[in-house]
Amino acid sequence: VLSLSLGDAALFRWGGTERKAPTRSIKLRSGDAVVLGGPARLLFHGIDRVFAGSSTLLPEGGRVNLTLRRVTRPDPGTPARFGRLMGRLFRRVSDTPTGTCDNARPRPTRVIRQGR
């Protein structure tokens, strides 16, 4: 799952695979992307709040989220091509493996910031 945030900044919160699991948050700005891969795509996640007026990208303000999901079995060469494409578009600031999807320290696979 690739989620691209455009417009006003927002507080992205994620937890574990159960609703009552502890949560963590990160502020996403316009152009940032979150990748939830492997077991991390099953984590409870969402936007906690939007910081109105924090971006001028949209003329009337607000936020747009584009979410891309692969729902078919991938071709063996596809992940590498997709990674090269995303590498050209964004500068990676965090590339932390998810590890196991336990409730102690769940986290997104990657947070990608727009090159500034």
N, C-alpha and C positions, 0 to 999 in steps of 0.2 A: 504494500500500500504506500503510495507516494501522495502526500498532502501538501499543496502549495498555497501559501497564504499571501493574499494581495490586499492592499488598502490599509485600514487602521490596524494598529498593533493589537494583539490579543494574548491573553494568558492561557496557555495550553496545559492541561492537567492530565496526567495518566496515573493509573494505579496498577493493581494486579489483575489476576483472572477472576477474582471475586470482588463484588461491589464494596465490601467492607474493608478491603485491603488498604494499607497506607498509600497516600498519593504524593506525587512530586509535581512541580510546575516549572515552566520555562516561558519567558516572554518571546512571542514570535512577532517579527516586524514584516513589513511588506517585502516580498521576494524570498522569504525564508521557506524552507521545505522540511517536512518531517517524513522519515521513512520508517515504516513499521514492517519488518521482515521476519520470517520464521515465526517462532513462538510469540514474538512481541505483537504480531498483528491481532492476537486474541486479547490483549490488555484492554480494560475499560479506559476510555479516553474521551476528551472533548474540550471545548472552549469554556473556560470559567467566566471570563469577562472580556469585553472589547473596550479599548481605550479610544473613545471618540475624539476625532480631530487630530490624531497622531500621524496622519498621512494625507498627502494632497493628491494621491494617485487617482482616486475617484472624485469627480467634480462635486457630487453631493455628499461625500463622505461615506463611511461604512466599510464593510469588509466582504471580500469574495474569497471562497475557498474552493480550489480545484482538487478533486480527489481522483487518483488513478489507481485502479485495482486490476490485477491480472486474474481472470477467472477461468482460464484454460491452462492446460499443461504447457509449460514453456518449451520452446525449441532450445536445444542445448547451447546454441550460440547467442541467444537473445540477451541473457543477463549482461554479458560483456559489452554488447553493443549499446544497451540501455545505459550502463554505467559510464561509457565514454561520452555519450550524448549529455548526460547530466553533469559530467565533469567539465564539459565545455560551457555549460550554462551557469553553473554555480561554483563557488569556492567552498570547499568543505571545511568546517570549523570543528566538527566533532565526528569521530568515526569510532564509536564505542560498540563493541560486540554486545549483544543482548545477554549472552550467557543463558542460564536457565530461566524459565518464566515463573520463578517463585515469587511470593509476595514480599520477600525481604528487600530486594532492590530491583524491581522491574524498571525498564527504561526503553525508550524508542531505540531502534537500531542505529539511526543517524539523525542528526539535526544539521541541515545544510543552510548556510547563510548566503545571501546574494553577495557577490563580490562588490565591495565598496571602495 
